[in-house]
Amino acid sequence: MIPGARLILLGRQGAGKGTQCVRLSRHYVVPHISTGDMLRAAVREGTELGRMAKQIMDAGGLVGDDIMVGIVGDRLNRDDARTRGYILDGFPRTVGQAEALDGITGERPLDVVLDLDVPRELVLERISARRVCRDCGTNYVAKSTERTPWICEVCGGDVMQRDDDTPDAINRRLDLYEEQTSPLIEYYGSGGRLAVVDGVGTPDAVFTRLVAAVELARRPA
Ligand code: AMP
């Protein structure tokens, strides 16, 4: 395995993207760039962006393309991403964002866009049980046997349910995924940059499939 990679992981919310992105970022030694985590950090810091984003996020809506493209463009311009690459999680979410990303990546194009395929019924179940470390973003599955407060085993932060993991907001996010994000499958597929990976199975099995898809895409023709 050669360290460094430029990857996007697409998929419905709750498909297990966060967990797999953390593993992929360790495997390829690249930063995990999660726009959801960046927005949640802005909310915690109480910045102007955070105040605006919180309302949209809690309702399960999408923050405007211009704002998101600006945030991601700045992040991809930092040294670690420029030299080693990155794994993008939660971006792009619209065709407009994908077009802007093509402009940003320019002469350093993506290795592959991975679509983590998990059916809607299954992600609904998973999101309801999802708990997240508010500091480092590690994902956990609630089994109702955990002690409270639940402390993250990676960084010692508080593990909680996300404010936007309510049934209404989850359904709205999944509807928006079908409307706005699923066209990206066609966008990247027609450019030959897409690998669809079955996201049903144990985290280890899914991770093995993702790495196999990256390696296949990077194999010289
Ligand atoms: P996530 O953690 O990826 O599920 O993102 C949480 C929320 O942040 C989403 O439901 C959106 O409200 C917002 N968000 C994250 N990434 C984007 C993006 N690329 N475009 C628009 N909104 C986003």
Residues whose N, C-alpha, C, O or C-beta is under 5 A from the ligand:
A	BS01	AMP	Q13 T35 G36 D37 L39 I56 M57 G60 G61 L62 V63 M68 D89 G90 F91 P92 R93
